[in-house]
């Protein structure tokens, strides 16, 4: 039913009896998210769907072949120095550094060549635009530098991809942001593990991209999700396992929690 569309676990706790919950659901609530725009819908044809799938499979095959070829040649080069321990060590270091910086650098270069700068827009899933989006997403998430999440090196990687990141920022989230040019993070902000700041959403056959802004000295808790077109002000906090839905913003210095998030007095850091 329409009046149940925004019901969440918070409502169950706030209205623990069936009578109180029924009374609550009978009253239309004012939505806190800005979703006045019409929702685009699209059903891709079988031809488009299978063509995109074949192109994805081809990309996997080519990328795997090139990677295995490069590693195989590199290992052969290393094995040529088995009788010279010092030379063997140097070649191992060179090969490891080459793979690390080569794959990471290739991901950055591919992003700028295939996409350029991300913009706030909507494009259909399974089309050519989506295919380029998918290739870039795959490359930047499989780069070995991702293993250093939470370090300055990882922040530098995101900056090279276009993210605006301030000083002394700590990003521990496992999911690598994709639409990096639309994301801005202020100085001394902390993003805990399992938080999602992707810069895009998939809905009704379309990929929607949009800005995501986090101010200075902010805190995003474990397992949080920030949708597109959201913001956290300077000194703002979003509690663990909470979400900011499209159109929501946390004012400077305020603490929010829940899904969708609402103000709270709890301090999370």
Secondary structure, DSSP 8 states (H G I E B T S, - for coil): -GGGTT--HHHHHHS-SHHHHHHHHTS----SS---S--------HHHHHHHHHHHHHHHHHHHHHHHHHHHHHHHHHHTTTT-HHHHHHHHHHHHHHHHHHHHHHHHHHHHHHT-S--S-EEETTSHHHHHHHHHHHHHHHSGGGGGTTSHHHHHHHHHTT-EE-TT-EE--SS--SSGGGEEE-TT-EE-TT-B--SEEEETTEEEE--EEE-TT-EE-TT-EE-SSEEE-TT-EE-TT-EE-TT-EE-TT-EEEETTEEEE-----
